[in-house]
Amino acid sequence: MTPYDLDVRAWQDSWDRQQETFMPDREHRFDAMLDAVEAVTGDRPPRVLDLAGGTGSISLRALARRPDAEVTVLDLDPVLLTLAEAALAGRATVVTADLNRSDWAATLPHRDYDAVLTATALHWVDGPRLAELYREIRDVLRPGGVFVNADHMPDDAMPTLTARLGERARARRDARHRAGAALSWPDWWAQAADDPVLGPLVEKRRQIYPTGHSPEWSPPAAWHLDALRAAGFAEAGVLWRGGGDAAVAALR
């Protein structure tokens, strides 16, 4: 069995629907991210790093907007990277690296990028390491380049409303799972484990993450903005917000 034996479109669709139960406005945040890329690159083809890019969701959308974009996907998960490589079919460079190691940037095919984009991934990195990672991300951006991180970032100025919005979102997600409209996170991985191509990679993934993606750390957006400014970015602010999620952007 090889990655070419996969029904890649079906797996990508299944992944997207599973993710959308957590983030019904997932496409809105992607649009905001890609608008920011266009704002800093104008008419020229962008060079984009899809950081902790998983199945290549951001990369696929970036290439749909700009087929001439130069895209790199970086992740450590062997299952998701296999899906990314098959779906992107040579239109992007796919690299394996661990963002908990300070040498991750050595795996990149380019020294500087117009944009570094990441979504719903860096909450797996603890606070001290994330602060360091922001400095390392700044170093792979060209002057004037943009970094966008979209993730769980509660609004600490509205804790009560944010909590209630989160409760409503969980109720809707549970209803979708019960109705079979989308797989839950554990059910998606269980199906992947049963797939003849992905199954061995799921086992490899378990060896990489024996205790899961701890710590799942989600500070408010204000923490991220302070960390980005401390990392040396010239500007940092909230680009997009939806409930308890936000996308913070920073310019080098």
N, C-alpha and C positions, 0 to 999 in steps of 0.2 A: 504494500500500500504506500502511496505517496500523497503529498498535498493535492496533487491533481485529481485524485480520486474523490476529493471533497466536493460537495455541492456548496461552493463558497457563497453564492448569493443567498442560499437558504440559511446558512450559518450566520452571515452578516445580518440578515433580516431578523433572525431570532435574537441575536445579541442586541440589536437596536431596540427591539420591542421590550426586551428584558430591562435594558437601561432606561427606557422611557417610562417605565413604571416608577422608577425613582425620580426621574426628571422629566415631567410632561412637557416642559419648555426647553428641552435639550437642544432643539434646532435653533431656538432663539439665541441661546448663548453661543452656539457655533457661528451664527450669522454675525453677532456682535464681534466675535474674535476676528473673523475674516474681513469685516469692515475695517477693523483697526489695521490689519495687514495692508489693505489697499490704501489706507490713509498715509502710511509711511513709505510705500513703494510707488504709488502713482501708477503710471502706465507700464512700468518695466516688470518683467517676470520676477516674482518674489522667490527668495530662498528661505524655506520654512523648515523648522525643526519641530516635529510632532513628538513632544517629550512625554515619556510614559504613555505612548500612543496606542497601546493595546492592539485592537484589530484594525487600526488605521482609520478610524471614523473621521477624525479631523482631516487627515491627508486626503481621503476620498472626496471630501467636500471642498477642500482647497483646490484639488485638481479639477473638480467639476466647474469651479469658477474660473480657474486659470489653468488650462491644460499644459501651458508652458512653464508652470511653476516647478522649481527645483526643490524636491521634498525629501526629507530624511525622517524615518520613523525609528524611535529608540524605545525599547522596553526590555524587560527581563523574562517575562512570562512566555514559555515556549509554545503554549497553546494559542495565545492571542497573536503572537508573532507569526505563527504558521498561517493563521487566517489572514493577517495583514499582507504577508508576502504573496499569498495566492490571489487575494482580491486586487492588489495593486499591480500585479503582473508586470513587473519591471519598470513601472512608471515612477517608482520611488526607491531610495536606498533604505534597506531595513537592517538595523544593527541591534545587537544584544549588549546591554550594559546594565549595571546595578547602580542606581542613583544614590545608594547609601555609601558608595565608594567615591572618593574625591577624584579618581582618575577616569571617570565615565566619559569625559569629553574627548579623551584620546581615541575613542572608537569612532568619532565622527569623520565623515569624508571631507568636511570643509572646516575652515578655521573661523569663519564668521557667517552669521545668518541675519536676514532682515527681520525675522520673527521667530520667537520660540513660543509655542502654544501648548497648553496642557489642560485637561479637563477631568475632574473627578478622579484624581490619581494621587496627588501629593499629600492627601490626608493620611496616607500610609507612612509618611516620613515624620519623625518626631521634631519638636520645635528647634532644638539646637542644630540638628542636621539640616533642617529646612532653611534656617538662616544662612548657613554656609552655602547651601545649594543655590540660593538666590544670588550670592556673589559669583558663583561659578557660571550661572546662567548669564549674568551680565557680561562675563568675559567672552562668551561665544557669540554675543550680539555685535553687529557693526555699530559705529556711532549713529545715533538716530533710530536704531532698531527698537522693536517693541516686544515685550514679554507679556503674555496674558495667561493667568491662571484662573480657571472657572471651577469652583468646588463648593463644598458645604462651608459657608461662612456666615453664621448668624449675625444679625444686626443687634449689637449689644445695647443700642439705644431703645430697642423695642423688644425686650425679652418676652413679655407676656404674649404679644401678638405673634411674634415669631414662633413661639412654642405652640400656639393654637393652630397656626398655619401648618406646622409640622404634623400635628395630630390629624388634621384633615387630609393631608397628603398621604399619611400612612393608611388611613381608612380607605381612600380611593385605591391605593396600591393593593391592599389586601383584597378588595372587591375584585380587582382585575385578575389577581392570582386565583381566587376561588372560581371565577367564571371561565378560567382557562384562556383569557385574552392574551396572556403573556406568561412566560416561565418566571418563577422566582430565581434569585441568585443561586441557591443550592440546587434547585431543579435543573437549571441550565448546565451547571457543572456536572451534575449526575448524567445528563444526556451526553455531554462531551466525553465522559469517562466510558460510556457504552459504545462510542463511535470507533470503528476499527482503525481510523487514521489518528484521531485525536486522543484516544484512550491511552496509548503509551506516553504521550506528551503530558496528559493529566498526571500520570504517575511521576514523571520527571518534575512537574510543577510542585507536587507535594514534597519532593525532596528539597526543592529550592525554598519553599515556604512551609516548613514543617508545622509551624504554629499559626499559619495564616498571615495576612498582611498587617500585623499589629504595627503601630499602636492605634490607628484610626483617630487621629488628632485633628480637631476642627475648631480652631480659634476664630474669633470674629474678624471681619474684614480689616478692622483697624490694626490688628496685630500684623497682618500681611503688609499693609501699607507702611507701617513703621519699619518692618524688616527689610522691605524693598528700598526704602530711603537709606537705611543704615548700610545696605549692600552697595550703595553708590549710584543708584539710578537717579537720573535728573528729575524725573516726574513720576508720580505714582498716584493712582486714584481708582475709584470704582467705575468700571466701564458698563456694567450691567448688573441688575439685581432681580431675582424672582424668589419671593418668600425668604426662606433661610439660606438660599444659595446666592452667590455673587461671582462676578468675574472682576478681578483686579488687573489693572494694566499698568505697565511701567515702561518709560522710555530711557534708553541709555543716552 
